Amino acid sequence: MKVKSPLEIYRYLPQTNCGECGYDTCMSFAAQIIERTVKPTDCPPLVKEAEKNPKVKKKLEELIEITSPEVKEVIIGKGDKAVKIGGEDVLHRHELTFFNPTALFYDVWDTLDDKEIDERCSKVVEYRKFYVGEFLTLDGIAVRCTSNDPKRFREVVKRVAGYGKPMILVSLNPECMRAALEEVAEERPLIYAATEDNWREFLELALEFKVPVVVRSKDLNKLKSLAVTFKEAGVEDIVLDPVTEPVGEGLKGTFERVIQLRRTAILGEDKDVAYPIMITPIAAWALEADEVSKAYWETVIASIFIVKYGDVMILHCLEPYAIMPIVTLRYNIYTDPRTPVQVEPGLREINNPSPDDPVFITTNFALTYYTVESDLTSGNIKGWLLVLDTEGLGVEVSVAGGQFTAAKVKDLIKETKIEEKVNHRYLIIPGLAARLQGAIEDETGWKVLVGPMDSGRIKGWLEQHWPPKEK
Ligand code: SF4
């Protein structure tokens, strides 16, 4: 995005504050464009006026141009299940944020029997890993044509479409690709891949079926030339595959090609390659090695390119030990650094507590909250856990920064009605908030006990301090 402030966008808007966009003022709407939660075309009066007046139309086009991400955003799939790739604006997350997490597609192939295909598809659909309050999942299925038989490829693609996940169709044979597209083009699969040898047929397919397409070449000049050819012919949704080589000098070369593509795209040096990048960690399975080693290399390659600019990937190994590091790393790289990860404040009941059980308090910083909650739950500790809104900051920082205060603790006690649920007035605060002990007692009238620094020690601490001697 070429603009950095809402004021620059405001100049292009009608400035009537009519509220039709759902925001009270045009300035708030402009701020949301910067946040990428709305688009210029979400302002109805602007769009209506552009339809009648060529000058306004030009203005709207200019606004779309200056607010578009540096890297084109491409959508694979349709409806709620569609996945967005690309759409990035910066080279480093701390400069703003990364927007669209690397999309992970796992393969099935059409020489498997139907039962094996169903097993793999189910694994992709059902994969869920709970992490910092969210379920991490996989994005889609890449269907590889290994039969080279259009009829079989079409059948398998139809079967896989039944699982409702976005798809990548993988075949270099235009006949096979056409057969598959006749079956599932409406699902908006990504087709893989147009090369030096088949690009004419793939260009026809992309135009005829209106689907996004991968162009593939290890030579970046040829890759660019393919992208330009497709763009000039009217294909908007293009993905670049600079060819993933799994080890040694090949891997080093892959890394250099990816960095070069993304740098030139983001720095505006070459808009002809400003498209999402495809990485194929599955290439590790062509190595001569045992299965676990291949899975190891696949995970290494995926990790490198989750950190550096891989927008979409095709992978093979569905073992939890291979998937877990990939989805966890992706979560961490694509977390918005401008907003701390937080949970809802309020009251949580841990292990069906009774009115005699202890009351703890922690912050709503997700990492702190889930650590405390898991230590209490897994330690079979019954208790009441107050979660204070510290704007997503941890205990030490929020005590120092004034987000964890005695007055806020008093409000939380009132809001959660905890006084009606327990028959004592003891509150256990984290050891890192010890300096608030007196202030909380004065403000709330509760007796404050200073718990351990580390929630992993709560169990041992309770053995010595609960129930309180002076109850
Ligand atoms: S709909 Fe357009 S004109 Fe109306 S408030 Fe929103 S941005 Fe402003």
Residues whose N, C-alpha, C, O or C-beta is under 5 A from the ligand:
A	BS01	SF4	L13 P14 Q15 T16 N17 C18 G19 E20 C21 Y23 D24 T25 C26 F29 C43 P44 P45
